[in-house]
Amino acid sequence: MRWSCLVLVALIVGGCGLRKEEQHVRTVESNLAAAGFRTIPADTADKRGALKNLPSRRLTETEQNGKRYYWYADSDGCGCAYVGGEKAYRRYDAMAQQRDEIASDKADAKMLRTVQEVEDTPGDAWFWQNVAPEFFPR
């Protein structure tokens, strides 16, 4: 009984991490497509083999015929690769920066709310100098 509970907890905790990872991958792929990256399905044996040789789920830069291209391979998920040029990469990068700024602003606002909630100094702190002088060194 005890082992089955431990296994169940491990599966739930492991599953939450996996779900978050998969959600992140879907967000990245959606942003790549929105930025103008083309989706190339690995619909032949040759393409599947080539896809397996690319770094998985990592944006990779390559140069061909004097032009710079960016690849994102997902052999485990969609079984496809996303490819884009300089313009698509710049759009994707701008989207990522905007997303990071929004996340940073949300984190700042949350921290400020936390500080305001935790702040327990009364507005009339001068009054407490006489009542508890040990907390107000001179």
N, C-alpha and C positions, 0 to 999 in steps of 0.2 A: 504494500500500500504506500509506504513512504517513498519508494523508488518511483512509482507511477506519478506521484505528486511532483517529485523533483523533475522528472522527464517532462511533465506537462508545463511546469514553470519555465524550464529551459526552452521548450518549443515556443511558448508565448513570447518570452523575452527575445529570443533569436528571430522570431517572425516579425516583431516590431522593428527591429533593426533592418531586416531585409525589406520590409515594406517601405521604410523611409528611403533606403537606397534606390529601390525601384521608382519611387516617386521622384527622386532627384534626377534619375536617368530620363524619365518621361518629360520632366521640365526642361532639361537640357536639349533633348531631341525636339521638343516643341519650339523652343527658342531658336534652334538652328534652322528649322524649317521656316519660321517666321522671318528670320534674317535673310533668307534667300538661298540657303544651302539646298542642293538637290538631294533627294533620297534615291539611293541606288540599291535595289534589292539584290541579294545574293541568290539569284534564281537558277544558277547553273552550278555544276560541280567545280568548275574553274573559279567562279566568283566566290563560292563558299571557301575554297582553299585559300584564295588571296585574302579574304576577309579574316580568316583565322590567323594570318601572318601579320596583320596590322595590330598595333597596340589597341587593346580593348578599352572602350569608353574613355578615351583621352583624345583631346583635340591635338592633331599632329600637323605640323607644317612640312610641306615638300615643295620642290621647285621642278618644273618640267617645261622645256622649251622656253626658258627665260621668264616664265610666269610662275607666281607663287600660288599654291593651292593649299587648302586646309581640309583635313579628313577627320571624321569622327566615326569609328567603327563600333558596331554593337552586334557582335555575332551571337551573343547569348540571349539578347532581348528580341529586337525586331528582325535580326538576321539581315541587316542592311548596313550601308555606310552612307554618311552624309558628306558631300563634297561642295566646297564653295571657294570662290576667289577672294581677292583683296576686299572688294566692296561688301560682300556678304560677311566677311570676318569683321570688318569695321562696324557694321550694323549689329552683329552679335555682341561684339565687345562693348558697344554703347549700351545695349540692352542690359548686359551683365553689370556694368558700372551703375546704371540707373537702379537696378534691382538691389545692388549692394548699398547704395545711398539710402534707399527706402528702408532697408533692414537696419541700417545704422541709425537712422532717425527714429525708428520704432524702439530700438534698444535704448537710445538716449532718453526718450520720453518715459519708458518703463523705469529706467534708473532714477529719473527725476521724481516720478511718482513714489517710488520706494523710499527715496530720501525724505520726501515730504511726509510720508506716512510714519517713518521711523523717528523723525525729528520730534523730540519731546520737550524742547526748551519752551517754556511758557513765554508769552509775550511780555509778561511783567517779571522778567528774570531778576531785575534789580531788587525786587522785594525779597527774593530768596537769599540774597547775600547776607541778610541779617539772621534768617532762620537757620540756614545751613552754610556757615562761612567756610567749612572745610572743602566745599565744592567750588569755591570762588577764591582761589589764592590771589593775594595782592602782590 
